[in-house]
Amino acid sequence: MGLIAVKPGEVATIVTSLEMRTRPTPRPLPDSPLRLARWERPSPAKYRALFARVGAPWLWFSRLVMEESRLTSIIHDPSVEIYAVTDPRGIEIGLLELDFRAETQGAATCELSFLGLVPELTGQGHGRWLMAQALLRAWRREVTRVWVHSCTLDHPSALGFYRASGFTPYARAVETFADPRLSGHLPRDAAPHVPLLDPASAR
């Protein structure tokens, strides 16, 4: 057993894939003052602004570095549903994205592509409300599997939260990627729990 070096300027994380193959038993939705607002064909700029607001603390970067034409093809796809979570004032403070494009062995599936709230709302029970809303929309009549990825850059309780919500881990992988703080896609002070190792500063 040994350590595997990560290239200068890169970040490494362990990704756990989880799935739910049984439709949850219907139950009352948790109370919350938050609401979901469906975004139909949002502009890439509007989408990326909310994506960064919610995901910057956890180094969400994929949609920030993606070519605009590819991003547009995803967020405008009729099989992809995007919702902004809004507070009572109408301020957008969370993101839910459901992807129905893929099939598994000919059966319809749904990926919880992104699900998150701004850090200020952590620990107040709003996550349970958002997950209940996500599963209510994900489990369409034809869907046989709902799945999601979580990684060690996420909130420390994220993996336990998914498992408590009914998801079962089925795969694990190591992912490395260029640190988006060095490219300017995220602020250098984003995700302070992940040390920023700047190769330029070592020269």
SEKOLRO-305204 format. One line per 2 residues: number of its first residue (from 1); their letters; for each residue x, y, z of N, C-alpha, C, O, CB. Coordinates in pm, whole numbers, plus 50000, padded with zeros to 5 digits. Glycine has a CB too. Layout:
<rs>
NUM	A	X/Y/Z/X/Y/Z/X/Y/Z/X/Y/Z/X/Y/Z; ...
</rs>
This chain:
<rs>
1	MG	50085/49881/50000/50000/50000/50000/50089/50124/50000/50183/50133/50079/49903/50001/50123; 50059/50218/49913/50139/50339/49906/50056/50458/49865/49940/50445/49826/50253/50321/49809
3	LI	50118/50574/49875/50051/50697/49836/50070/50722/49687/50177/50694/49632/50104/50816/49918; 49967/50775/49622/49974/50811/49481/49979/50962/49471/49888/51032/49516/49851/50753/49400
5	AV	50085/51013/49413/50102/51158/49404/49999/51220/49311/49963/51162/49209/50243/51191/49355; 49951/51337/49348/49861/51415/49265/49942/51524/49196/50024/51590/49259/49744/51477/49349
7	KP	49921/51542/49068/49999/51638/48991/49984/51779/49048/49878/51813/49101/49956/51636/48844; 50088/51859/49038/50079/51999/49083/49963/52070/49014/49944/52057/48893/50211/52075/49056
9	GE	49886/52145/49091/49774/52219/49033/49647/52138/49020/49547/52188/48967/49811/52270/48900; 49648/52013/49068/49528/51929/49059/49473/51900/49198/49542/51917/49299/49559/51798/48986
11	VA	49349/51856/49201/49280/51816/49322/49233/51673/49303/49194/51633/49193/49160/51912/49355; 49236/51595/49410/49188/51458/49405/49073/51439/49502/49070/51500/49609/49302/51359/49437
13	TI	48978/51356/49464/48865/51327/49551/48819/51184/49528/48837/51129/49419/48748/51426/49527; 48759/51125/49629/48700/50991/49616/48551/51009/49588/48479/51071/49666/48723/50905/49746
15	VT	48505/50953/49477/48366/50965/49435/48293/50835/49468/48337/50727/49428/48356/50997/49284; 48182/50846/49538/48098/50731/49568/47968/50743/49488/47900/50846/49493/48068/50721/49720
17	SL	47935/50639/49415/47811/50635/49339/47707/50559/49420/47734/50452/49475/47832/50570/49199; 47587/50615/49426/47479/50555/49504/47354/50542/49417/47335/50620/49323/47448/50638/49631
19	EM	47270/50445/49448/47149/50425/49370/47032/50386/49460/47050/50341/49573/47172/50319/49264; 46913/50405/49406/46788/50364/49470/46708/50291/49363/46674/50348/49260/46708/50488/49531
21	RT	46678/50165/49389/46607/50083/49290/46464/50051/49330/46390/49987/49254/46682/49954/49267; 46425/50096/49447/46288/50074/49494/46222/50207/49519/46277/50293/49588/46287/49987/49622
23	RP	46104/50224/49465/46031/50349/49482/46000/50371/49630/45947/50281/49696/45900/50347/49399; 46032/50489/49685/46008/50513/49828/45859/50506/49862/45773/50538/49780/46064/50650/49869
25	TP	45833/50465/49983/45695/50464/50033/45646/50607/50047/45714/50688/50109/45685/50388/50168; 45529/50642/49992/45480/50780/50004/45466/50821/50150/45419/50744/50234/45344/50794/49933
27	RP	45507/50944/50178/45496/50998/50312/45477/51149/50302/45509/51208/50199/45621/50964/50398; 45425/51212/50406/45404/51358/50401/45537/51431/50376/45641/51393/50429/45340/51407/50533
29	LP	45531/51536/50296/45651/51616/50270/45686/51699/50392/45597/51753/50458/45630/51706/50147; 45816/51710/50424/45856/51796/50536/45815/51941/50511/45813/51987/50397/46008/51788/50559
31	DS	45783/52011/50619/45749/52153/50607/45875/52235/50578/45983/52203/50627/45679/52203/50735; 45859/52339/50500/45970/52430/50472/45915/52558/50412/45816/52554/50339/46073/52364/50376
33	PL	45977/52670/50442/45936/52796/50378/45994/52810/50237/45962/52906/50166/45978/52915/50464; 46077/52716/50197/46140/52722/50066/46045/52670/49958/45950/52597/49987/46272/52642/50065
35	RL	46073/52709/49836/45992/52666/49722/46085/52631/49605/46200/52673/49600/45892/52777/49681; 46030/52554/49511/46102/52521/49389/46042/52599/49272/45921/52604/49255/46098/52369/49360
37	AR	46130/52658/49193/46088/52731/49073/46152/52662/48951/46274/52658/48939/46130/52884/49080; 46068/52610/48863/46120/52540/48744/46182/52642/48648/46121/52744/48615/46007/52460/48671
39	WE	46304/52611/48605/46372/52694/48505/46361/52625/48369/46418/52518/48348/46523/52716/48543; 46289/52686/48279/46277/52634/48143/46382/52701/48054/46378/52823/48033/46134/52658/48087
41	RP	46475/52622/48002/46577/52671/47909/46647/52797/47964/46645/52902/47899/46513/52702/47772; 46710/52788/48081/46780/52905/48136/46901/52941/48051/46957/52855/47983/46823/52879/48281
43	SP	46942/53066/48056/47063/53106/47986/47183/53045/48060/47177/53026/48181/47076/53263/47978; 47291/53014/47987/47410/52960/48054/47461/53052/48165/47506/53003/48269/47520/52938/47953
45	AK	47456/53182/48145/47506/53275/48246/47422/53267/48373/47477/53264/48483/47505/53419/48192; 47290/53264/48359/47202/53254/48475/47224/53122/48548/47230/53118/48671/47056/53267/48432
47	YR	47234/53014/48472/47255/52883/48532/47388/52879/48606/47394/52834/48721/47250/52773/48424; 47494/52924/48542/47627/52917/48604/47635/53003/48730/47705/52967/48825/47734/52962/48506
49	AL	47563/53115/48733/47565/53200/48851/47510/53126/48973/47569/53131/49081/47484/53329/48827; 47398/53056/48956/47340/52981/49067/47425/52858/49099/47445/52824/49216/47196/52939/49034
51	FA	47475/52793/48996/47562/52676/49014/47682/52712/49102/47717/52637/49193/47609/52622/48877; 47744/52827/49073/47860/52869/49150/47822/52912/49291/47894/52884/49386/47932/52984/49079
53	RV	47708/52979/49305/47665/53025/49436/47644/52907/49531/47678/52914/49649/47536/53108/49425; 47586/52800/49477/47560/52682/49559/47683/52594/49572/47711/52541/49679/47444/52602/49501
55	GA	47756/52577/49464/47861/52476/49460/48002/52521/49489/48088/52436/49513/47860/52414/49333; 48031/52650/49486/48168/52697/49508/48229/52647/49638/48347/52610/49639/48172/52849/49507
57	PW	48154/52643/49749/48213/52593/49874/48259/52448/49867/48337/52404/49951/48115/52607/49985; 48212/52373/49767/48246/52231/49755/48322/52205/49625/48334/52090/49582/48119/52145/49761
59	LW	48371/52309/49562/48448/52300/49438/48369/52237/49324/48426/52166/49241/48573/52220/49461; 48237/52263/49318/48164/52227/49197/48223/52309/49082/48229/52432/49090/48009/52253/49212
61	FS	48266/52243/48979/48335/52314/48871/48293/52271/48732/48314/52345/48636/48481/52297/48885; 48234/52153/48719/48214/52093/48587/48139/52182/48490/48178/52192/48373/48140/51963/48600
63	RL	48034/52248/48535/47953/52330/48446/48016/52468/48424/47974/52542/48335/47813/52345/48501; 48115/52502/48505/48182/52631/48489/48289/52626/48380/48316/52726/48314/48245/52676/48621
65	VM	48349/52509/48362/48456/52495/48263/48404/52437/48131/48478/52432/48033/48567/52406/48317; 48281/52395/48129/48222/52333/48010/48200/52436/47900/48161/52550/47926/48090/52264/48045
67	EE	48225/52395/47776/48197/52484/47663/48049/52522/47662/47962/52440/47692/48237/52416/47529; 48022/52648/47628/47886/52698/47639/47789/52620/47551/47675/52597/47591/47883/52845/47603
69	SR	47833/52580/47433/47742/52506/47345/47703/52372/47405/47589/52329/47394/47807/52484/47208; 47799/52306/47470/47768/52178/47533/47679/52199/47655/47584/52123/47677/47897/52105/47573
71	LT	47708/52301/47734/47625/52329/47851/47482/52359/47808/47387/52309/47867/47682/52447/47930; 47467/52440/47705/47334/52476/47657/47257/52352/47611/47137/52340/47635/47343/52577/47543
73	SI	47328/52261/47544/47260/52140/47496/47208/52055/47611/47110/51983/47595/47356/52057/47410; 47273/52064/47727/47228/51988/47844/47111/52057/47912/47006/51997/47933/47343/51968/47943
75	IH	47130/52185/47948/47029/52253/48029/46905/52292/47949/46804/52332/48007/47089/52377/48091; 46912/52280/47815/46794/52303/47732/46731/52173/47684/46631/52174/47613/46830/52390/47612
77	DP	46790/52060/47722/46736/51931/47681/46602/51908/47752/46595/51927/47873/46837/51815/47713; 46499/51868/47682/46368/51846/47746/46368/51734/47849/46275/51723/47929/46264/51817/47641
79	SV	46471/51649/47847/46480/51540/47945/46562/51578/48067/46589/51494/48153/46541/51418/47879; 46601/51705/48075/46673/51756/48192/46587/51863/48258/46546/51959/48193/46814/51814/48152
81	EI	46559/51846/48387/46476/51942/48459/46561/52016/48561/46634/51956/48640/46357/51870/48529; 46551/52149/48559/46628/52234/48648/46533/52317/48732/46439/52379/48681/46725/52325/48568
83	YA	46560/52317/48862/46478/52394/48956/46570/52481/49042/46673/52435/49091/46391/52300/49045; 46529/52606/49060/46594/52692/49158/46516/52681/49288/46393/52685/49288/46603/52840/49109
85	VT	46588/52668/49398/46525/52672/49530/46521/52819/49572/46623/52887/49571/46603/52584/49635; 46403/52867/49609/46389/53008/49645/46341/53020/49790/46268/52935/49840/46291/53079/49550
87	DP	46384/53128/49856/46338/53154/49992/46211/53238/49987/46167/53273/49877/46449/53226/50075; 46151/53272/50101/46025/53348/50098/46033/53483/50028/45931/53538/49988/45977/53369/50237
89	RG	46153/53536/50014/46169/53664/49945/46189/53645/49794/46197/53742/49719/46288/53741/50003; 46196/53519/49751/46218/53491/49610/46364/53485/49571/46395/53475/49453/46151/53594/49527
91	IE	46454/53489/49669/46597/53481/49641/46636/53336/49614/46595/53246/49688/46681/53540/49759; 46713/53314/49511/46754/53179/49471/46870/53133/49558/46978/53190/49555/46794/53176/49320
93	IG	46845/53026/49636/46945/52982/49732/46974/52832/49723/47036/52775/49813/46899/53017/49872; 46931/52770/49615/46959/52628/49599/46934/52582/49457/46874/52654/49377/46876/52546/49694
95	LL	46981/52463/49426/46970/52409/49290/46934/52262/49296/46988/52185/49375/47101/52429/49213; 46841/52223/49210/46806/52083/49189/46804/52057/49039/46739/52128/48963/46668/52047/49254
97	EL	46877/51955/48998/46880/51919/48856/46858/51769/48842/46931/51689/48901/47015/51962/48789; 46759/51732/48764/46723/51592/48740/46747/51560/48593/46702/51633/48505/46576/51564/48779
99	DF	46817/51451/48567/46852/51412/48431/46787/51278/48399/46822/51175/48456/47007/51404/48413; 46692/51282/48306/46619/51161/48265/46668/51107/48131/46601/51024/48070/46469/51191/48257
101	RA	46785/51152/48084/46829/51115/47950/46875/50971/47938/46858/50910/47832/46939/51205/47907; 46932/50916/48044/46994/50784/48033/46895/50672/48061/46793/50692/48127/47112/50773/48129
103	ET	46927/50554/48008/46852/50433/48036/46948/50325/48082/47066/50326/48045/46772/50387/47910; 46898/50233/48163/46977/50118/48207/46906/49992/48160/46796/49960/48206/46997/50117/48362
105	QG	46970/49922/48069/46912/49800/48012/46770/49825/47960/46679/49744/47981/46910/49688/48118; 46754/49938/47893/46626/49970/47831/46523/50029/47924/46412/50060/47880/46571/49851/47770
107	AA	46557/50045/48053/46462/50100/48151/46497/50245/48182/46615/50281/48185/46460/50015/48280; 46396/50326/48206/46418/50467/48235/46483/50486/48371/46449/50417/48467/46286/50544/48228
109	TC	46576/50579/48378/46643/50611/48503/46644/50762/48522/46613/50838/48430/46786/50555/48505; 46680/50804/48642/46695/50946/48671/46821/50966/48751/46844/50897/48851/46572/51002/48747
111	EL	46904/51059/48709/47022/51098/48786/46993/51228/48860/46947/51325/48800/47146/51114/48694; 47020/51230/48990/47020/51356/49063/47154/51423/49033/47251/51407/49106/46998/51334/49219
113	SF	47156/51499/48925/47282/51557/48879/47339/51653/48981/47457/51646/49015/47263/51628/48745; 47254/51743/49029/47298/51840/49129/47185/51866/49227/47069/51882/49187/47344/51972/49063
115	LG	47219/51868/49354/47123/51894/49459/47198/51964/49572/47287/51905/49633/47054/51761/49508; 47162/52088/49599/47234/52158/49704/47172/52291/49740/47095/52350/49664/47375/52179/49663
117	LV	47209/52338/49859/47165/52467/49911/47289/52547/49950/47396/52491/49971/47068/52450/50034; 47274/52677/49960/47386/52760/50004/47424/52717/50146/47337/52674/50222/47350/52911/49999
119	PE	47551/52729/50183/47597/52679/50313/47524/52740/50433/47515/52676/50538/47743/52705/50327; 47473/52860/50418/47406/52926/50531/47282/52848/50579/47237/52867/50691/47365/53067/50491
121	LT	47229/52761/50495/47109/52686/50530/47138/52547/50584/47047/52470/50614/47019/52675/50409; 47267/52514/50595/47304/52380/50642/47257/52357/50785/47265/52447/50870/47456/52361/50634
123	GQ	47207/52237/50811/47171/52197/50946/47036/52247/50994/47007/52238/51113/47273/52244/51039; 46953/52298/50905/46823/52351/50944/46707/52264/50896/46591/52302/50909/46806/52491/50890
125	GH	46737/52147/50842/46633/52057/50797/46586/52080/50655/46502/52005/50604/46518/52066/50887; 46638/52184/50589/46593/52214/50453/46639/52108/50353/46576/52086/50250/46642/52351/50409
127	GR	46752/52041/50385/46800/51937/50296/46703/51821/50285/46686/51764/50177/46934/51886/50342; 46639/51785/50396/46540/51677/50392/46422/51716/50305/46369/51634/50230/46492/51641/50534
129	WL	46381/51843/50314/46271/51891/50230/46310/51884/50082/46232/51840/49998/46233/52036/50267; 46434/51928/50051/46477/51929/49912/46489/51788/49858/46451/51762/49743/46610/52001/49898
131	MA	46540/51696/49938/46551/51557/49892/46412/51498/49868/46391/51427/49770/46628/51471/49994; 46318/51527/49956/46181/51477/49937/46122/51530/49807/46056/51457/49734/46091/51516/50056
133	QA	46147/51657/49778/46100/51716/49653/46168/51651/49533/46105/51626/49431/46125/51868/49653; 46298/51624/49547/46373/51562/49438/46320/51422/49407/46298/51387/49291/46522/51555/49472
135	LL	46300/51342/49510/46254/51205/49488/46111/51201/49437/46075/51114/49357/46264/51125/49617; 46029/51295/49481/45892/51302/49431/45891/51323/49280/45808/51266/49209/45814/51416/49501
137	RA	45984/51405/49230/45991/51435/49087/46071/51332/49009/46046/51309/48891/46050/51571/49066; 46168/51269/49076/46254/51172/49007/46182/51041/48977/46200/50983/48870/46377/51143/49090
139	WR	46099/50996/49071/46034/50866/49055/45907/50878/48972/45795/50868/49022/46001/50805/49192; 45928/50901/48842/45815/50898/48749/45764/50754/48736/45829/50660/48781/45857/50955/48609
141	RE	45651/50739/48676/45590/50607/48664/45683/50508/48595/45689/50391/48634/45458/50616/48587; 45757/50553/48494/45839/50462/48416/45979/50442/48474/46052/50354/48428/45849/50511/48275
143	VT	46019/50522/48571/46155/50517/48625/46173/50395/48715/46087/50364/48798/46187/50645/48704; 46285/50326/48697/46315/50207/48778/46440/50224/48863/46471/50139/48947/46332/50086/48687
145	RV	46512/50333/48842/46637/50354/48917/46667/50502/48926/46658/50574/48826/46756/50278/48850; 46703/50548/49046/46748/50686/49068/46889/50678/49126/46914/50600/49218/46651/50766/49163
147	WV	46980/50758/49072/47118/50747/49119/47183/50885/49133/47134/50985/49080/47200/50660/49022; 47294/50887/49206/47360/51013/49239/47507/50986/49270/47543/50876/49311/47289/51083/49359
149	HS	47590/51087/49250/47731/51079/49291/47753/51171/49410/47692/51277/49420/47825/51119/49173; 47840/51129/49501/47886/51217/49608/48037/51200/49617/48090/51096/49577/47815/51184/49746
151	CT	48106/51300/49669/48251/51289/49677/48300/51348/49809/48226/51413/49881/48318/51360/49559; 48427/51324/49837/48485/51367/49964/48509/51518/49970/48553/51568/50074/48614/51295/49988
153	LD	48481/51591/49864/48487/51737/49869/48355/51796/49916/48349/51913/49953/48524/51794/49733; 48249/51715/49914/48117/51761/49957/48115/51783/50108/48212/51755/50179/48008/51659/49915
155	HP	48001/51833/50157/47982/51848/50301/48009/51714/50369/47970/51610/50315/47839/51899/50333; 48074/51713/50486/48109/51587/50552/47991/51493/50575/48009/51372/50582/48174/51615/50682
157	SA	47872/51548/50589/47756/51463/50616/47681/51423/50489/47578/51357/50498/47661/51533/50709; 47732/51462/50372/47658/51437/50247/47635/51288/50222/47523/51247/50191/47732/51498/50129
159	LG	47739/51208/50236/47725/51066/50207/47626/51000/50303/47542/50920/50261/47862/50996/50215; 47635/51033/50431/47541/50980/50528/47399/51025/50500/47303/50950/50521/47581/51020/50667
161	FY	47385/51149/50452/47253/51202/50418/47190/51123/50303/47072/51089/50309/47262/51351/50381; 47268/51093/50200/47215/51017/50088/47175/50876/50133/47071/50825/50092/47319/51009/49975
163	RA	47256/50815/50216/47224/50680/50263/47099/50682/50350/47014/50593/50340/47341/50621/50342; 47087/50783/50436/46968/50794/50521/46843/50821/50438/46732/50791/50481/46987/50905/50624
165	SG	46862/50878/50317/46750/50908/50229/46706/50787/50148/46606/50793/50076/46786/51021/50135; 46781/50676/50160/46741/50553/50092/46834/50507/49981/46806/50407/49916/46607/50570/50037
167	FT	46944/50578/49959/47038/50539/49854/47139/50438/49908/47177/50442/50025/47111/50662/49798; 47182/50347/49819/47279/50244/49854/47406/50263/49771/47396/50272/49648/47220/50102/49834
169	PY	47523/50270/49833/47647/50281/49755/47671/50157/49671/47644/50045/49715/47767/50305/49848; 47721/50177/49547/47749/50061/49462/47882/50070/49391/47926/49971/49332/47640/50046/49361
171	AR	47950/50185/49395/48078/50197/49327/48157/50312/49389/48101/50405/49446/48059/50219/49174; 48291/50302/49375/48378/50406/49426/48492/50426/49328/48542/50330/49270/48431/50370/49568
173	AV	48533/50551/49310/48642/50581/49218/48718/50703/49268/48666/50782/49348/48589/50605/49074; 48839/50718/49220/48920/50837/49251/48919/50927/49129/48945/50883/49017/49066/50798/49291
175	ET	48888/51054/49150/48885/51152/49042/48988/51261/49069/48998/51311/49181/48743/51215/49026; 49064/51296/48969/49156/51409/48978/49118/51510/48870/49075/51473/48761/49304/51364/48963
177	FA	49136/51638/48902/49101/51742/48806/49182/51868/48837/49229/51887/48949/48949/51772/48808; 49196/51952/48736/49267/52078/48753/49191/52166/48852/49070/52182/48840/49285/52151/48618
179	DP	49262/52223/48948/49197/52306/49050/49133/52427/48984/49203/52510/48927/49300/52350/49158; 48999/52439/48991/48931/52551/48923/48962/52687/48985/48930/52790/48926/48781/52529/48924
181	RL	49022/52688/49102/49061/52816/49164/49185/52873/49098/49206/52994/49098/49085/52798/49314; 49267/52786/49043/49388/52833/48975/49357/52888/48836/49428/52975/48786/49490/52721/48965
183	SG	49252/52836/48774/49215/52883/48640/49126/53006/48645/49100/53068/48542/49144/52772/48564; 49080/53043/48765/48992/53159/48779/48845/53128/48763/48763/53219/48766/49030/53262/48679
185	HL	48810/53000/48747/48669/52965/48735/48597/52975/48870/48476/52992/48875/48654/52824/48679; 48673/52964/48978/48622/52985/49112/48719/53076/49187/48838/53079/49154/48603/52850/49188
187	PR	48670/53150/49287/48760/53238/49364/48867/53156/49436/48845/53039/49470/48680/53321/49466; 48981/53216/49458/49090/53145/49525/49055/53109/49669/49115/53018/49726/49216/53228/49521
189	DA	48960/53181/49729/48922/53150/49867/48803/53055/49876/48750/53032/49985/48890/53279/49940; 48761/52999/49762/48651/52901/49765/48700/52772/49829/48819/52738/49822/48597/52873/49620
191	AP	48608/52700/49892/48638/52569/49953/48764/52574/50040/48861/52505/50009/48654/52463/49845; 48763/52653/50146/48883/52664/50229/48924/52534/50295/49038/52521/50341/48861/52766/50333
193	HV	48833/52436/50301/48869/52307/50360/48958/52225/50267/49013/52123/50308/48744/52228/50394; 48973/52270/50142/49061/52202/50046/49182/52293/50023/49167/52397/49958/48986/52170/49910
195	PL	49299/52258/50074/49416/52347/50058/49444/52379/49912/49439/52291/49826/49540/52283/50121; 49473/52505/49885/49508/52549/49751/49659/52538/49736/49734/52610/49802/49458/52695/49723
197	LD	49704/52448/49650/49845/52429/49624/49877/52486/49488/49849/52425/49385/49884/52279/49632; 49936/52604/49489/49965/52677/49366/50107/52647/49322/50202/52687/49389/49943/52829/49385
199	PA	50125/52577/49209/50261/52545/49163/50344/52671/49141/50466/52668/49158/50257/52464/49035; 50280/52781/49102/50354/52904/49076/50422/52957/49200/50530/53015/49193/50262/53011/49019
201	SA	50357/52936/49317/50412/52990/49441/50531/52911/49491/50602/52956/49581/50305/52993/49548; 50554/52792/49432/50665/52707/49475/50792/52734/49395/50896/52674/49421/50627/52562/49462
203	R	50783/52824/49300/50900/52850/49215/50998/52944/49285/51103/52977/49229/50857/52910/49079
</rs>
